[in-house]
Amino acid sequence: MTKTKVLLVGESWVSAATHYKGFDQFSSVTFHLGAEPLVTALRDSPFELTYMTSHDAAEKFPFTSEGLAEYGAVILSDVGANTLLLPPAVWMQGKPMLNRLKLIRDWTQQGGGLMMIGGYLSFQGIDGRARWRRTPVEDALPVTCLPYDDRIEVPEGFVPEIVGADDHPVLRGLGRDWPLLLGANEVEARTDPAVELLARLPASEGGHPLLVIGRYGKGRTMAWMSDIGPHWVPDAFTKWEGFSKLWINSLSWLTASS
């Protein structure tokens, strides 16, 4: 069986710490991956996932439409717009380069499948640092970003409210009793006939969009405003029997012919 190729961009970070032990101190640096639950969920699926970490994306994310055409879908997850806007040739050498945010928009318009997953550097993100607002990528998404820090932290947890039909291709087989989530990015769903709200936060947490799908030109787009792993997505959610089905359903819809 030929698998559909999917490019996941982001979901990695480096942490630096200074340790003080009385008179002495030393530093350490650690590298972290955040997409392992999704990697596991798609392991035996119809999709072949390429996991491009945040630090690799600056240079390795495609610079041509031919490079993007290799994939049926692109997922941007917890990686800010600057990573794609400022490759080393631009940032370090001042060389003009193609704008990859426009490339993503145009690729989606021509039939690609684009998804953004929430996190501290998704949508507008912590302190507004993700900076996806008013970019060409936002043009293609079924939601718009706020102009400030958009995190919704719910440490006690909230149960998603499913508003789409049970037989919707993305929701099929998932039921309406989903496990708790601990946070999401606040966005606004576009008022467009091609945009569908499938799930939202409960009214007690503002009723903000949680899962939204739409069309952009010939392409399909999706926004999931929570994460794919801790801390916003607890272990109980990633171990839920519907977790892998949610992502397989989502990618199946995203890569279907319009």
N, C-alpha and C positions, 0 to 999 in steps of 0.2 A: 504494500500500500504506500503510495506517495503521500508524504506528509506536507501540510501547508507550513511554510516557514514564517516564524514570528520573531520580531526583534524586540527584546526588552532592554530599555536603556535606563540606567540609573541603579538605584537600590544598592549602593555601596558607599562606605565612608571610612575615613581614617581618623582615629582618635589619638590625641597626644595628652599624656598625663605627667605631672610632676609629683613625685612621692617624697614626703618629708619624714625622716626617721631620726628625731633628735637633732644632733649637730649636722647630720648628713642628709643629702637629698640626691635623687637621680630621676631621670626622665625615661618614659617608655612610649612607644608608638604601637598601636594595634590596628589591624584592618578588619572590617566587618562587611558581611554580605547580608542583605535584608530580604532577598527574594526566594530563599530556599523553600518556603511553603508552596509558592507558585511553581517552582521547578519540579517539586515532588508531585504536585497535583497534575501536571501535564506530562509526566514521564511516559505513561502508556496511552497517550491520547493521540488524536489525528494531527497533532501539531508538533513541529520541530522548533524548539525554543533556542534562540541565540541570546545569551545573557551578556550584554555589553555594560561593563561597570562604568561608574561615573567618570573615573579618571581616564579610562580608555576612550570614552565617547568624544572628548574634545578633539582627538585626532582621527579616530577610527569610524565615527559615524559617517555614513556616505555623504559625499559632496556632489553626487550626480543623481539624476532621476533613474538612470540605469542601475545604480547601486541600490536604490530603494525598491526598484521593481522586482528585486529578488525575493521580497517579503510580501506576504499577504496582509500582514498587520504590523504596526509599530506601536509599542506600549512605552509611554514616558512615565516613569515612576520615581518620585522623590529625587529629581534632578532639575536644577534651575536652568532658566533660559540662557544664562551667560555661558554655560558649558558648551552650548552649541553655537552661540554667537561669537565667542572669542577663542577660536583655535590658536595654538601657539604662533602660527605665522602672522595672525592679526595682532595678538596681544604682545608678543615679544619682538616682532620684526616690522610691524606696521604695514604689512602687505594686504592689499585688497583681496578678499575672498568671497565666494558665493555665500549668500545668507541662507543657512540651512533651515531656518524657521519658515522662510518663504518656500523652500524646497518641499518641506513636509506639507504645508498647506496645499501647494499645487499638486503634489502626488496624491493627496487625499481627494482633491477635487476630480482627479482623473480616474478614481476608482479604488484608491487604497483604503485600508481600514485603520483608523487612528483611535487610540485609547489613552486617556490620562488617568492614572491612579493617584489617589491622595497621599499626602505626607507633608513633612515639614518643609520640603522644597518642591512642592507641587502647587498648581494653581497660583495663588499669590504667596502662600507659605508663611513661615515664622518671620515676624517683623517685615513682611512684604518682600522678602529676599528672593523668592523663587522667580518673581518678575515675569509671569506669563501674561499678565493683563496687557491688553492692547498690542499683542504681538500677532503675527500671521498665524501662529498655531492656535491662538484663542479664536481667530476667525473661523477655524474649521471645527471647533468643539461645539457640542450642543448646550454648553453653559458659558456664562461669562464670569470673569474673576472680579473680586472686590479690590479696591485700591489700597488695602491695608492688610495687616495680619489677619488671616482668615481662619485660624484654627478654632475648632470647637472641642474643648477638652471635657469629657464626661467620665471622670474616674469611677463613678458608681455604675456606669454602663447604661446603654439604652438598647432597646429592641427595635430593629428596623421595622418600619411600617411599609408593607408591600401594597402598592396601589395598582400595579399592572395586572393583567388577566393571568390566571393560572396557566393557561395554555400558550402564553407568549413564548416564543422560542428561547428567550433569555431566561425566563422564569420556570420553564417546564420542568416538573419533577422536583421542585424545591420546596413546595408548600409555603406556608405563611408564618411558620414558627421558627424564626432564625435565631441563632445565639446572639448574645450581647456583643456590642462593639463599644469601644471606649473613646472614640473621637472621630472627627472628620474635618474636611475643609468646607467652609461656607461659600457657596457660589449661588448664582441665579440661573435658573433654566431659561433658555431662550423661548420667546413666544413665537413659535413657528409651527406650522402644521406638520412639519417633518420631524419634530422633536417630541419624544415620549418620556414622561416621568414614570419610572418603574418602581422606585422605592424612595422613601424619604425618612428623615428623622421624625420621631414622634412630636406632637404639638408641644409637649412639655419642654422640648429642646429646640423649639423654633420651627419645626416642620420643614426644615431646609432639605433640598434635593440630596439624595444619597446615590442613586443610580439613574442615569439619564442617557438615552440613546438618540441618535438623529442621523440625518443625511446631509452631506455637503457635496454638491455637484453629483458626480457619479459614485462617490465614496460613502462610507458609513463611519460614524464616529460614536464614541461612547465615553462617558465620564463616571468613574466610581470614586466617590469623595472620601471614603475611608482608605485604609492601607491594605497591604497583603500579609502583614505580620505584626508582631509586637512593636510599639505598645498598643496602638489603636485596635489591632486585631488580636484578641487573646488566643491562647492555645485551644480553648474550647471551640473557637470558630474555625481555626485551621484544621482541627480534627473532626469537625462536623462532616457528616456524610455528604452534605450538599456543597462543601467547599470546592472540590474538584469539578463537580457538575456545574457550579456557577461559572467557573472560568472556561470550561469547555463549551458550555452554552453560549457564553459571551463571545468567545473567539469564533465559534461557528457562525453566529449571526454577523459578526463584524466582517468576516471574510467571504460571506455569501455574495453571489452576484446580485447587484441591485436591479 
